[in-house]
Amino acid sequence: MQSLARGQWHSAQYGIVQPLLALPLYTLGHLASALQGVPPAGVRGPAEPTAQLFTTLLMPVLVAGVNALFCGLALRLGYPPGVAAFGALALGLSTILWPYAKTSFTEPLNAGLLLLALAFLTAAGQSGRRCALVWAGCSLAVGGLNSLPVLLVGAPTFGLGLLVDAREELRERHWVPLVRRLCALGLPMLAGAGVWLLLNYLRRGHPLATGYEGDFGFPTLVYDGSGGFSTPLLIGVYSLLFSAGKSLFLYSPLLALTVWWLPAFWRRHRTVGVTAALVSVGVLLFYARWHSWHGDIAWGPRYLVPTVPLLILPILEIGRTMATGRRPMRWTAGGLLALGVIVQLLAVSVDYGHYFARVVDTRDYHNEYLIEYLPHFNPIWGQVEVIRSRAAPFDLRWASQPGWPVAAVLVLAALSTTHLLASALAGQVIPGTEVARRAGRLLR
């Protein structure tokens, strides 16, 4: 969160949630290094390799948790276990969420918090308990402390989703219950916004100072180098959805079927469908105007990663009708699913930063538009070229670290925990597990 330079503390502009989550793993890494007799690093020196290894385990656990949460939400929505598992596997293996398990970006955690808020909103609609709305608001508040756009986009969109869920109360003009539900959702978000303002004041001396003031890009053929929200909206939307190098559908082909299956999903789960669509459109419009809409160096449109679990929800309808649906649709869905897996394998096999550095002049990024708009420089095909020419090593360097067996055990334990939480969320409580019973009652 902060760095030491010239005897002064300088605060980073990033959120506090993800560093706090990584702190226990970093501590465990230091303990593992001490047990191996590795001397501790100095304040200004590099961290021990084992501590670094343990810290990198956070993102795979978070991505696994997002998939488990998606499976739990699908079960709560009434889909059969096989369909829920199909959706979770499609999300985890065939979308750009998988490659981000190798990074330290905030987008996977943002995706999980948005999905968690949607799960609580669903639970509130099914049970009528305002407690679930409070937890939905808390999820969005924590998301805002991790990345402010989660709160800026989530507050109005989830509010509208709640109004859709309360359409009967609106029709009959029962204002008091509606206001209570809106307060249950909104008050935690107001508290989160207050904490965010306080942190800004403590770190930078002004509550509205985000740390991105003066942040700008480098002039290119299609961008003048201005900072802030300086990209024309239509150009940003086109670039994120349809450009030759950053289109969301190129990196997650299965999402092309979302529009086809959205009406069927909408009819079954209107509140969830409306909320997911509003959040996805809100995130798209927010980052379409941002000067670095691409989020490079990254695999695909990084800023749209939090919307991927929401956009793939209609795909659950494919799983429901897969056995009885028409053969062309089954073949299309299967082909896009397989194509997505291949695209993600290209990203996780070799560091995609090698191809970026090969094409883009990183001194001033004046030719960055090449990999964003020209098909000839498409990063997916670039990964194929890097692998075929063996220009970069395969990403198995973690196996050379001395603490990797302990780290593997921790990952397995974390996956078991996320499975337990997903079971509790769906109400499918494991017999004899008191923790799961209590979690299930809370979420219901």
Summary of the structure (lengths in Angstrom):
residues: 444
radius of gyration: 22.4
end to end distance: 36.0
largest distance: 70.3
contacts: 1468
relative contact order: 0.13
helix: 70%
strand: 3%
